[in-house]
Amino acid sequence: MVNIQLQEKILFKIRNTCLEMLTDRGYKIPDIINDLNYNDFKILFSNKNINLSIDKTDNNKNIFVFFQFEDSSFGKNDLKKVINEVHSKFDNNDVLIILVLKDKPNNAVRKEILNPKYSNTEIFERKHLMFNVTKHILVPEHILLSKEEAKKVMETYSCTNEQLPKIYHTDPQVKYHGMKIGDVCKIVRNNKQNGTEISYRIVIAH
């Protein structure tokens, strides 16, 4: 019972971090989902019904967050099954799918997700969503630039993508903000001596 209660509390915390992450990306989360309290979550947990399903709002994608509930391993066939079920549920493939797995995905899953059909699918380990990485006092602000903003940076500094400093697509901040390989990230650091420092990095594969 203690282990189940602990898992319940952990997943509730992770769920809230996911909602903060989606909000920070500019998605509008319905109040009925955003304001769920712990007691109501416990009911969903007992029914093994804690996944998040958010219909399209404004110009945003449909969103589905899958939480691995069982302790069994999560393999390539499990990945395919979840993705197919989500696409069927929304009756289209234009869905942002976030998979929150208990442990690090195995080699088969990491290889499979490189397939273009998973371009809107992201994988997180539970431990990486136990807290909001953007709220750590020592972590500078990371901002995803639009294609137009990135182009302006290149023109301002007379450089190409290849000449920008690099940041891996597995970086916690990159993953939190949903950045893709090829995106340009603006990093803002507050320096007590020199004031605000701004730098740019391009997201690359690890």
Secondary structure, DSSP 8 states (H G I E B T S, - for coil): -HHHHHHHHHHHHHHHHHHHHHHHTT----HHHHT--HHHHHHHHHTT---EEE---TT--EEEEEE--SSS---HHHHHHHHHHHHHHHTSS-EEEEEEESS---HHHHHHTTSGGGTTEEEEEGGGGSS-GGG-TTS-EEEE--HHHHHHHHHHHT--GGGS-EEETTSHHHHHTT--TT-EEEEEEEETTTEEEEEEEEEE--
